């Protein structure tokens, strides 16, 4: 167990006071019910993990035709808002804080998931790698419809409405998903965005939609409760950027100007020197809360905080099978393994049936 336990110390994040620096990553688990409504399973799942300093929810649909995972939750209907209110109430009853991550998949989906509606993107280019899973089976990704500039105000309003609904559902904060090759990232990174005009070319123009969305969300939640996720070196969904350093520099500067509460910098591997360089760039330009995410253990997370490289560490996989992850970090307990066969399957198995520690007899040397 760490001698310093910096991960377990309190942290002020914008307007929020976190009890510790262990943040739960957005994790798609595909357990929502019909019409993308989060049900009792989702409520219990998040309540079990309320010991995190902050929970960031799974990516949540802002549009009725914005599904990419079959059973992910939405935040665009009154039924969804009411269901999410039960989730936030359950987390708050356990003393936790929870932020909603809002998104649109853009081209990373299929018409079969969205009532026959063609996916949209910054460019009419399909994802070349992998396939998309639909209720009718797996298919190659289709060529998306290129959005006109005049349609982008409507995209901004989808996110604004999602933020307003999240506020009504009782969320403590909001995270805008600008990563992993989804719609906002499809404008941000230059491997895909081949536009000219006001939304393409320079980094300032490629980032314009992202910051129009962020400003709309800040109008609703306030800068002190708004965060952003980006992933400049993550190649998921066939994405890359020719100058990730400049991208991080610009995004961090813009977040600093707005006083945004936190930046979630998603890595493939936090130990990669290239990722560490991007974190240093972000750290110099942005003085809000920097959260690093990508393969950290308790020890490496402690080291990053001790070195001043991050303020908080976001953990994903450990939270899947260890609902009491913070307590395990505190006492130095073994971490339970994940059943990877149940990551996205329906029902409680592999979702809410991972047990918390029952007694001190489970304490042993930390093995993470």
C-alpha positions as CSV (number, residue, x, y, z in Angstrom):
1,X,0.0,0.0,0.0
2,X,1.2,3.5,-0.8
3,X,2.8,5.3,2.1
4,X,1.5,8.7,1.1
5,X,-2.0,7.8,0.0
6,X,-2.2,11.0,-2.1
7,X,-5.0,9.4,-4.1
8,X,-7.1,9.4,-1.0
9,X,-6.7,13.0,-0.2
10,X,-9.5,15.6,-0.8
11,X,-9.5,17.7,-4.0
12,X,-11.3,20.8,-5.0
13,X,-12.5,20.5,-8.7
14,X,-14.1,23.7,-9.8
15,X,-17.2,24.1,-7.7
16,X,-17.0,20.5,-6.5
17,X,-15.3,19.1,-3.3
18,X,-14.1,15.6,-4.0
19,X,-13.4,13.3,-1.0
20,X,-10.5,11.6,-2.9
21,X,-8.7,11.8,-6.2
22,X,-9.8,8.4,-7.5
23,X,-12.2,9.1,-10.4
24,X,-14.4,6.5,-12.1
25,X,-14.0,6.5,-15.8
26,X,-16.9,6.6,-18.3
27,X,-17.5,2.9,-19.0
28,X,-20.0,1.7,-21.6
29,X,-21.8,-1.3,-20.2
30,X,-24.9,-1.5,-22.4
31,X,-27.4,-2.2,-19.6
32,X,-30.0,0.5,-20.3
33,X,-33.6,-0.7,-20.8
34,X,-36.0,0.0,-23.7
35,X,-35.8,3.5,-25.3
36,X,-32.4,4.0,-23.7
37,X,-33.8,4.4,-20.2
38,X,-31.4,3.6,-17.3
39,X,-33.2,1.2,-15.0
40,X,-32.7,-0.4,-11.6
41,X,-29.5,-2.2,-12.6
42,X,-27.9,1.1,-13.6
43,X,-29.0,2.7,-10.4
44,X,-27.5,0.0,-8.3
45,X,-24.3,-0.1,-10.3
46,X,-23.5,3.5,-9.8
47,X,-24.5,3.5,-6.1
48,X,-22.2,0.6,-5.5
49,X,-19.3,2.8,-6.8
50,X,-20.2,6.0,-4.9
51,X,-16.9,5.8,-3.0
52,X,-15.1,7.3,-6.0
53,X,-14.2,11.0,-5.6
54,X,-16.2,11.5,-8.7
55,X,-18.1,9.1,-11.0
56,X,-18.2,10.1,-14.6
57,X,-21.0,8.2,-16.2
58,X,-20.9,6.1,-19.4
59,X,-21.4,8.0,-22.6
60,X,-25.0,9.1,-22.8
61,X,-27.0,9.9,-26.0
62,X,-28.0,13.5,-26.7
63,X,-30.1,12.6,-29.7
64,X,-32.7,9.9,-30.4
65,X,-30.7,8.9,-33.5
66,X,-27.4,9.0,-31.7
67,X,-27.0,5.4,-30.6
68,X,-23.9,3.3,-31.2
69,X,-24.1,0.5,-28.6
70,X,-27.7,-0.7,-28.8
71,X,-28.4,-0.4,-25.0
72,X,-26.5,2.7,-24.0
73,X,-28.6,5.3,-22.0
74,X,-29.9,8.6,-23.3
75,X,-30.7,12.0,-21.8
76,X,-33.2,13.4,-24.3
77,X,-36.6,12.2,-23.0
78,X,-38.5,12.9,-19.8
79,X,-38.5,9.2,-19.0
80,X,-34.7,9.1,-19.2
81,X,-34.4,12.2,-17.0
82,X,-36.7,10.7,-14.4
83,X,-34.7,7.5,-14.4
84,X,-31.4,9.2,-14.2
85,X,-32.7,11.2,-11.2
86,X,-33.1,7.9,-9.3
87,X,-29.5,7.2,-10.2
88,X,-28.1,10.5,-9.0
89,X,-30.3,10.3,-5.8
90,X,-28.8,6.8,-5.1
91,X,-25.2,8.1,-5.5
92,X,-25.9,11.1,-3.4
93,X,-27.4,9.0,-0.7
94,X,-24.1,7.1,-0.4
95,X,-22.2,10.5,-0.2
96,X,-20.9,10.4,-3.8
97,X,-20.7,12.8,-6.7
98,X,-21.6,12.0,-10.3
99,X,-21.0,13.7,-13.6
100,X,-22.9,12.9,-16.8
101,X,-20.8,12.3,-20.0
102,X,-22.7,13.5,-23.0
103,X,-21.9,12.6,-26.6
104,X,-22.9,12.0,-30.2
105,X,-21.2,9.1,-32.1
106,X,-21.1,10.8,-35.4
107,X,-20.0,8.3,-38.1
108,X,-19.2,5.6,-35.5
109,X,-22.6,3.9,-35.8
110,X,-25.0,2.4,-38.3
111,X,-28.5,3.3,-39.6
112,X,-29.7,0.0,-38.3
113,X,-29.1,1.3,-34.7
114,X,-30.9,4.6,-35.5
115,X,-34.2,4.0,-37.2
116,X,-32.7,4.0,-40.7
117,X,-31.0,7.4,-40.2
118,X,-27.6,7.7,-41.9
119,X,-24.7,8.5,-39.6
120,X,-23.3,12.1,-39.7
121,X,-19.7,13.4,-39.6
122,X,-17.4,16.1,-40.5
123,X,-16.5,14.3,-43.7
124,X,-18.0,11.6,-46.0
125,X,-15.4,9.0,-45.0
126,X,-16.2,5.7,-43.4
127,X,-14.3,4.1,-40.6
128,X,-12.1,1.5,-42.3
129,X,-11.2,-0.7,-39.3
130,X,-13.5,-3.1,-37.6
131,X,-17.3,-3.5,-37.8
132,X,-20.3,-2.1,-36.0
133,X,-22.5,-4.4,-34.0
134,X,-26.3,-4.1,-34.6
135,X,-29.3,-6.1,-33.6
136,X,-29.1,-7.6,-37.1
137,X,-25.5,-8.6,-36.8
138,X,-22.1,-7.0,-37.5
139,X,-21.6,-4.8,-40.5
140,X,-18.9,-2.6,-42.0
141,X,-19.2,1.0,-41.1
142,X,-21.2,3.0,-43.7
143,X,-20.1,6.2,-45.4
144,X,-21.6,9.0,-43.2
145,X,-23.4,12.1,-44.4
146,X,-21.2,15.1,-44.4
147,X,-22.8,17.8,-42.2
148,X,-23.2,21.3,-43.7
149,X,-22.0,24.3,-41.7
150,X,-25.6,25.4,-41.3
151,X,-26.5,22.2,-39.5
152,X,-23.8,22.6,-36.7
153,X,-25.9,25.0,-34.6
154,X,-28.3,22.2,-34.3
155,X,-25.6,19.9,-33.0
156,X,-24.7,22.5,-30.4
157,X,-28.3,22.7,-29.3
158,X,-28.4,18.9,-28.9
159,X,-25.6,19.1,-26.3
160,X,-27.2,22.2,-24.7
161,X,-30.5,20.3,-24.2
162,X,-28.5,17.3,-22.9
163,X,-26.9,19.5,-20.3
164,X,-30.2,21.1,-19.3
165,X,-31.7,17.6,-18.9
166,X,-28.7,16.4,-16.9
167,X,-29.1,19.4,-14.6
168,X,-32.8,18.5,-14.1
169,X,-31.7,14.9,-13.4
170,X,-29.5,16.0,-10.5
171,X,-26.0,15.5,-11.9
172,X,-23.3,17.3,-10.1
173,X,-21.3,18.1,-13.2
174,X,-21.0,17.4,-16.9
175,X,-18.3,16.0,-19.2
176,X,-18.3,16.7,-22.9
177,X,-17.0,13.7,-24.8
178,X,-14.5,15.1,-27.3
179,X,-12.5,11.9,-27.7
180,X,-12.3,8.4,-29.2
181,X,-13.3,9.3,-32.7
182,X,-16.9,10.4,-32.0
183,X,-18.6,13.4,-33.5
184,X,-16.7,16.2,-31.8
185,X,-13.4,14.4,-32.3
186,X,-14.3,13.9,-35.9
187,X,-14.1,17.7,-36.3
188,X,-11.1,18.1,-34.0
189,X,-8.6,15.8,-35.5
190,X,-7.2,16.3,-39.0
191,X,-7.0,12.7,-40.1
192,X,-10.7,13.0,-40.9
193,X,-11.7,16.7,-41.0
194,X,-10.9,17.8,-44.5
195,X,-13.3,20.8,-44.5
196,X,-12.6,24.3,-45.4
197,X,-14.5,27.4,-44.2
198,X,-15.2,28.0,-40.5
199,X,-15.0,24.4,-39.3
200,X,-11.9,23.0,-41.0
201,X,-8.3,23.7,-41.7
202,X,-6.5,25.2,-38.7
203,X,-6.7,23.8,-35.3
204,X,-8.7,26.9,-34.2
205,X,-11.4,26.1,-36.9
206,X,-11.4,22.3,-36.3
207,X,-11.9,23.0,-32.6
208,X,-14.7,25.5,-33.2
209,X,-17.6,23.0,-32.9
210,X,-16.1,21.5,-29.8
211,X,-15.9,24.9,-28.0
212,X,-19.3,26.0,-29.3
213,X,-20.6,22.9,-27.6
214,X,-18.5,23.5,-24.5
215,X,-19.7,27.1,-24.2
216,X,-23.3,26.0,-24.5
217,X,-22.8,23.4,-21.7
218,X,-21.1,26.0,-19.5
219,X,-24.1,28.3,-20.0
220,X,-26.2,25.6,-18.3
221,X,-23.9,24.1,-15.7
222,X,-21.3,26.8,-15.1
223,X,-17.6,26.5,-15.9
224,X,-17.0,25.1,-12.4
225,X,-19.0,22.0,-13.1
226,X,-18.0,21.4,-16.7
227,X,-15.2,19.2,-18.0
228,X,-13.9,17.8,-21.3
229,X,-12.4,14.6,-22.5
230,X,-9.9,14.4,-25.4
231,X,-7.7,11.6,-26.6
232,X,-5.1,13.0,-29.1
233,X,-3.1,9.8,-29.4
234,X,-5.8,7.2,-29.2
235,X,-6.3,5.6,-32.6
236,X,-9.8,4.2,-31.8
237,X,-12.4,4.6,-34.6
238,X,-9.7,5.1,-37.2
239,X,-8.5,8.5,-35.9
240,X,-5.2,10.3,-35.6
241,X,-3.8,13.8,-35.7
242,X,-0.7,15.2,-37.5
243,X,0.3,17.4,-34.6
244,X,-1.2,16.2,-31.2
245,X,1.1,18.6,-29.3
246,X,-0.5,21.6,-30.9
247,X,-3.9,20.2,-30.5
248,X,-3.4,19.7,-26.7
249,X,-1.8,23.1,-26.4
250,X,-4.8,24.9,-28.0
251,X,-7.4,22.9,-26.2
252,X,-5.7,23.4,-22.8
253,X,-5.4,27.2,-23.5
254,X,-9.1,27.4,-24.4
255,X,-10.1,25.5,-21.3
256,X,-8.0,27.8,-19.2
257,X,-9.7,30.9,-20.7
258,X,-13.1,29.5,-19.8
259,X,-12.2,28.4,-16.3
260,X,-13.4,24.9,-17.0
261,X,-13.4,22.6,-14.0
262,X,-11.4,19.6,-15.4
263,X,-9.6,18.1,-18.4
264,X,-9.9,14.3,-18.8
265,X,-6.8,13.5,-20.9
266,X,-7.4,9.9,-22.1
267,X,-4.3,7.9,-22.9
268,X,-3.9,4.4,-24.5
269,X,-1.0,4.0,-22.0
270,X,-0.1,6.6,-19.4
271,X,3.4,5.2,-19.2
272,X,4.1,6.1,-22.9
273,X,6.6,9.0,-23.1
274,X,4.5,10.6,-25.9
275,X,1.4,10.6,-23.7
276,X,3.5,12.0,-20.8
277,X,4.7,14.8,-23.0
278,X,1.1,15.7,-23.9
279,X,0.2,15.7,-20.2
280,X,3.1,18.1,-19.5
281,X,1.8,20.4,-22.3
282,X,-1.7,20.4,-20.8
283,X,-0.3,21.0,-17.3
284,X,1.6,24.1,-18.4
285,X,-1.3,25.7,-20.3
286,X,-4.2,24.7,-18.1
287,X,-4.5,25.4,-14.3
288,X,-7.8,23.7,-13.6
289,X,-7.9,20.0,-12.5
290,X,-5.9,17.7,-14.8
291,X,-7.2,14.1,-14.7
292,X,-5.1,11.5,-16.4
293,X,-6.6,8.2,-17.6
294,X,-5.0,5.2,-19.2
295,X,-3.7,2.1,-17.6
296,X,-2.7,3.6,-14.2
297,X,-2.2,1.4,-11.1
298,X,-2.5,2.7,-7.6
299,X,1.3,3.0,-7.5
300,X,1.7,4.8,-10.8
301,X,-1.3,7.0,-10.0
302,X,0.2,8.0,-6.7
303,X,3.5,8.7,-8.4
304,X,1.8,11.0,-11.0
305,X,0.1,13.0,-8.3
306,X,3.3,13.2,-6.2
307,X,5.3,14.5,-9.2
308,X,2.7,17.1,-9.9
309,X,1.8,15.6,-13.3
310,X,-1.9,15.2,-12.4
311,X,-4.4,16.2,-9.8
312,X,-6.6,13.1,-10.0
313,X,-6.4,9.7,-11.7
314,X,-9.2,8.2,-13.7
315,X,-9.6,4.4,-13.3
316,X,-11.8,2.3,-15.6
317,X,-11.3,-1.4,-15.6
318,X,-10.5,-1.7,-11.8
319,X,-13.9,-0.1,-11.1
320,X,-15.8,-2.8,-13.1
321,X,-14.9,-5.7,-10.8
322,X,-14.1,-3.6,-7.7
323,X,-17.1,-1.5,-6.7
324,X,-15.2,-0.6,-3.5
325,X,-12.0,0.3,-5.3
326,X,-11.2,3.3,-3.1
327,X,-11.5,1.2,0.1
328,X,-9.3,-1.5,-1.5
329,X,-6.7,1.2,-2.2
330,X,-7.0,2.5,1.4
331,X,-6.4,-0.9,3.0
332,X,-4.1,-2.4,0.4
333,X,-6.4,-5.2,-0.7
334,X,-6.1,-7.4,-3.7
335,X,-8.2,-6.4,-6.7
336,X,-10.8,-8.7,-8.1
337,X,-10.4,-9.8,-11.7
338,X,-12.8,-8.9,-14.5
339,X,-15.0,-11.3,-16.3
340,X,-14.5,-9.9,-19.8
341,X,-17.2,-12.1,-21.3
342,X,-19.9,-10.1,-19.4
343,X,-18.8,-6.5,-20.2
344,X,-21.7,-5.8,-22.5
345,X,-24.1,-8.7,-21.9
346,X,-27.7,-8.0,-20.5
347,X,-28.5,-8.5,-16.9
348,X,-26.9,-8.4,-13.5
349,X,-24.1,-10.9,-14.1
350,X,-20.7,-9.2,-14.4
351,X,-22.4,-5.8,-13.7
352,X,-23.7,-5.5,-10.1
353,X,-22.7,-8.9,-8.7
354,X,-19.0,-8.1,-8.0
355,X,-18.8,-8.2,-4.2
356,X,-17.3,-5.6,-2.0
357,X,-14.8,-6.7,0.7
358,X,-16.7,-8.1,3.7
359,X,-14.0,-8.0,6.4
360,X,-10.4,-7.3,7.2
361,X,-9.5,-11.0,6.4
362,X,-9.4,-9.9,2.8
363,X,-6.5,-7.5,3.4
364,X,-3.2,-8.4,1.9
365,X,-0.4,-6.9,-0.2
366,X,-1.7,-4.8,-3.0
367,X,-1.4,-6.6,-6.3
368,X,-2.1,-4.0,-9.0
